[in-house]
Structure formats: structure tokens, C-alpha cells
Amino acid sequence: MNQAVEFIFQILILIFSVVIHEISHGAVAYAMGDNTAKEEGRLTLNPLKHLDPFGSVILPTITYLLGGFIFGWARPVPYNPYNLRNQKYGPGLVGAAGPLSNIIVALVFGALIRFSGALALPPQFLQIAIFIVFLNLILAIFNLIPIPPLDGSKVLFTLLPSRASDLEIFFERYGLIILVVFIFFLSGIILPIAAFLFRLITGFAF
């Protein structure tokens, strides 16, 4: 696969993955009583409804040119936590839905890789499936980091006792700064975790 074709495939896979991620947030919110995403036309697989010019196009292009691997995001699907029937656990479930969708995608394509011999899948498909699994694992791990505005923070705040509200306020206020520090100094731990999970799911080393 030449470089131009590889870049196009990676962009398409990224868009597919982040769109599934965002739709999952909206679908769970809708199932729990919030119609915000549906009313704004975001419960659709149409990528044009979800693409973020920077996160879905510019950043992936930059990361590919710098390191040969693509990373990015889509526009967040809006929801109103006050409309959720379960006020205690609802926000955490909505937050967890995005990373969980990426994990499910990784498991499905990982199973195809693991049983590729028996299924007689062509090498070209395996190359695409490998990237799908690894990218979705990275998206899931990154978004589960418990730092606002990432999804993991919503899960964390749901599990924290009410007496920890000061900690939640602190994280909400300084979350972006903490996240930038994490990306610069600690983001290197994501790739080894993703590689371990990739090997666990597929049976192959990345």
C-alpha cells in the first residue's frame, strides 16, 4: 500500500471510529431520556454532521506527516445531563459509551484478525483491520483518562462520593491545563498499553 493510499485509508478509518464514538454518546443519552442529540441531527452515521475541521482533518494530517500515525476527534455530540432519567449514574454511562464503542469495534476486528487463517481473509483486509484495532484501542484508552474534558472524567465524577465535590470543581477548572501536561509528559504510556491489549485481543504483536 503506497503512502497516499495508506493516508486515505487511515483518514477514513479515523472518521469511522470517531463518528461511532460520538453517536454512542448521543444514543445512550437518548435512551436515558435526553433528546438533545436527536433534535440536532447528530444521531446519524453521516460523517458531515460530526466532522471537526481541526480534529478530523488538520490534526490527523499533521500527526501523519510527523509520525506516520493518525489521531484526531469529531465534534462532541451535545447532551443535557439534567434530562437524563438517572441523575446519579447517567452522565457516567453517557461518558463511558464512547470509549466502550471503540473497544467493541476493536474486539470485532480483533476477532477477525485472530481467526484470519480459518476465514482465509486477504492480506489487504488484515492490514486495514490491524489499523482499525490499534486506532480504536488508542481512542478508548485516551478518552478514558479521568481528566476533563475527556470521557473518563465523567465516569470518575459519577463514582466519586458527594463529599468529593471540591475535587470535581478543581478538575473542571484546571482540567485542560492538566490534560496538556499529561499529553506532553505522560502520553507515552498509551502506546504500550494499546500494544499489550492488541496482542491480547488478536494474538499478534503490533
SVG drawing of the C-alpha trace seen along z (x, -y; Angstrom):
<svg xmlns="http://www.w3.org/2000/svg" viewBox="-37 -27 45 50">
<polyline fill="none" stroke="black" stroke-width="0.4" points="0.0,0.0 1.6,-3.3 1.8,-6.3 -1.1,-8.2 -3.5,-5.3 -2.4,-4.5 -3.1,-8.1 -6.6,-8.0 -7.4,-4.7 -6.2,-5.9 -8.3,-9.1 -11.4,-7.1 -10.9,-4.7 -10.4,-7.6 -13.6,-9.3 -15.5,-6.0 -14.1,-5.4 -14.7,-8.9 -18.2,-9.1 -19.2,-5.8 -17.7,-7.1 -19.8,-10.3 -23.0,-8.6 -22.7,-6.2 -22.7,-9.1 -25.8,-10.5 -27.6,-7.2 -27.1,-6.4 -28.2,-9.9 -31.3,-9.4 -32.0,-6.0 -31.9,-7.7 -34.3,-10.4 -32.3,-13.3 -33.4,-14.2 -30.7,-16.9 -28.5,-14.9 -31.5,-13.7 -33.0,-17.2 -29.7,-18.5 -29.5,-15.7 -26.4,-14.1 -27.8,-10.5 -26.7,-9.8 -23.8,-8.0 -23.4,-10.9 -19.8,-12.0 -20.5,-15.5 -22.7,-16.0 -19.8,-15.1 -16.5,-16.3 -14.5,-18.9 -12.3,-20.9 -9.3,-20.8 -9.7,-17.5 -10.9,-15.5 -8.8,-16.9 -5.9,-19.2 -4.6,-17.4 -4.7,-13.9 -2.8,-15.2 -0.2,-16.8 0.2,-13.7 0.5,-11.5 3.2,-13.7 5.1,-13.9 5.0,-10.3 3.1,-8.2 0.2,-7.6 -3.2,-9.4 -5.0,-10.7 -7.9,-13.1 -11.5,-13.6 -15.0,-14.6 -17.3,-17.3 -18.7,-16.3 -22.3,-15.2 -24.3,-17.6 -26.5,-16.3 -28.2,-17.8 -27.4,-15.8 -30.4,-17.4 -32.7,-15.5 -31.3,-12.1 -33.6,-9.9 -30.8,-8.7 -29.1,-11.8 -26.5,-9.9 -25.1,-7.4 -26.5,-8.8 -23.6,-11.2 -21.0,-8.4 -22.9,-6.0 -23.1,-8.6 -19.3,-9.3 -18.4,-5.6 -20.4,-4.9 -17.9,-6.5 -14.8,-4.5 -16.9,-1.4 -17.9,-1.7 -14.2,-1.9 -13.4,1.2 -16.3,3.1 -15.0,2.2 -11.5,3.3 -12.9,6.6 -14.8,7.3 -12.0,6.6 -9.5,8.2 -11.5,11.4 -11.3,11.3 -7.5,11.0 -7.2,13.8 -9.2,16.2 -8.0,14.8 -6.3,18.1 -9.6,20.1 -11.5,17.3 -9.0,17.1 -9.0,13.3 -6.9,11.4 -3.7,9.7 -5.1,6.3 -8.0,6.7 -5.8,7.7 -3.7,4.6 -6.8,2.4 -8.1,4.5 -4.9,4.1 -5.0,0.4 -8.7,0.3 -8.0,2.3 -5.0,0.3 -6.5,-3.1 -9.7,-2.2 -7.7,-1.0 -5.8,-4.3 -9.0,-6.3 -10.6,-4.2 -7.5,-4.5 -7.0,-8.2 -10.7,-9.1 -10.8,-7.0 -8.1,-9.2 -10.0,-10.8 -9.2,-14.4 -11.8,-16.9 -13.0,-17.2 -12.2,-13.6 -14.9,-10.9 -13.0,-9.3 -13.6,-12.3 -17.4,-11.8 -17.0,-8.2 -14.8,-9.3 -17.1,-12.0 -20.0,-9.6 -18.1,-7.2 -16.8,-9.8 -18.8,-10.3 -20.7,-13.6 -18.2,-14.8 -15.5,-14.9 -17.3,-17.8 -14.3,-20.1 -12.1,-17.7 -14.5,-17.7 -14.6,-21.5 -10.8,-21.6 -10.6,-19.2 -13.2,-21.0 -11.4,-24.4 -7.9,-23.2 -8.6,-20.1 -7.4,-21.5 -4.1,-22.5 -3.7,-19.1 -4.5,-17.4 -1.9,-19.4 0.7,-18.4 -0.3,-14.8 -0.1,-14.8 3.4,-16.4 4.9,-14.2 2.8,-11.1 1.1,-10.3 3.8,-7.8 2.2,-5.2 -0.8,-5.0 1.1,-3.2 2.5,-0.3 -1.0,0.3 -2.6,0.3 0.1,2.7 -0.5,5.0 -4.3,5.0 -3.7,5.5 -1.7,8.6 -4.3,9.9 -7.1,9.4 -5.5,10.6 -2.8,12.9 -0.3,10.9 2.3,8.3 1.8,4.9"/>
</svg>
